[in-house]
């Protein structure tokens, strides 16, 4: 599903990752994070795909909203578990979206 976003500008957090062979509990935690992030002030939506390389792009109203999500307690626990168990590697990029257009939405 393609996320509906507000008028520009807004922010995108691009999270790319490669999983380890240890994925027990990963799906449950991802589901919990989806429920939790949808309650965050300033969260606009996300898009995600996973094969060998996982890519999740989340959309936010402000840098402050992104910072608060990073500092959210359960999200911090999930991030630490990811580093310890699930991710072989990951990268986070934060971008300001200046233009937004599409087709067939």
SVG drawing of the C-alpha trace seen along z (x, -y; Angstrom):
<svg xmlns="http://www.w3.org/2000/svg" viewBox="-6 -22 32 40">
<polyline fill="none" stroke="black" stroke-width="0.4" points="0.0,0.0 1.3,-3.5 1.1,-5.8 -1.0,-9.0 1.0,-12.0 0.4,-15.6 1.3,-18.6 5.1,-19.1 7.4,-19.7 7.5,-16.7 10.2,-14.2 11.0,-10.6 13.0,-8.2 14.5,-5.4 15.4,-2.3 17.3,0.3 18.3,3.6 19.7,7.1 18.5,9.8 20.6,12.4 19.5,16.0 17.9,15.5 14.4,14.1 12.4,15.6 10.2,12.9 11.0,10.5 7.5,10.6 5.7,10.1 8.0,7.1 7.4,5.6 3.7,5.9 3.9,4.3 6.0,1.4 3.4,0.8 0.6,0.5 2.8,-1.8 4.0,-4.1 0.5,-4.7 -0.2,-6.3 2.8,-8.7 2.0,-12.4 3.4,-13.6 3.4,-10.1 2.0,-10.2 2.4,-6.6 4.9,-4.1 5.7,-1.8 7.7,1.4 9.2,4.2 11.4,7.2 13.3,9.7 17.0,10.0 17.2,6.3 14.4,4.8 13.4,1.2 10.9,-0.7 10.2,-4.4 8.2,-6.2 6.8,-9.7 6.7,-12.4 5.4,-16.0 8.6,-17.2 12.1,-16.3 10.9,-16.7 8.3,-13.9 11.1,-11.7 13.2,-12.4 10.3,-11.5 9.8,-8.2 13.5,-7.4 13.3,-8.1 10.0,-6.1 10.7,-3.4 9.3,-0.3 10.8,-1.4 14.2,-1.7 13.8,1.9 13.0,3.1 16.0,1.2 18.3,2.8 16.9,6.3 17.4,5.6 21.0,4.8 21.6,7.8 19.5,10.5 17.9,9.7 20.0,7.3 23.2,8.2 23.4,4.5 21.1,1.5 21.2,-2.1 18.9,-5.0 18.6,-8.1 16.4,-11.1 15.3,-13.3 13.1,-16.4 10.5,-15.8 10.2,-18.9 7.9,-17.5 5.2,-14.8 3.2,-13.6 1.8,-10.4 -0.5,-8.5 -3.5,-6.2 -3.7,-6.8"/>
</svg>
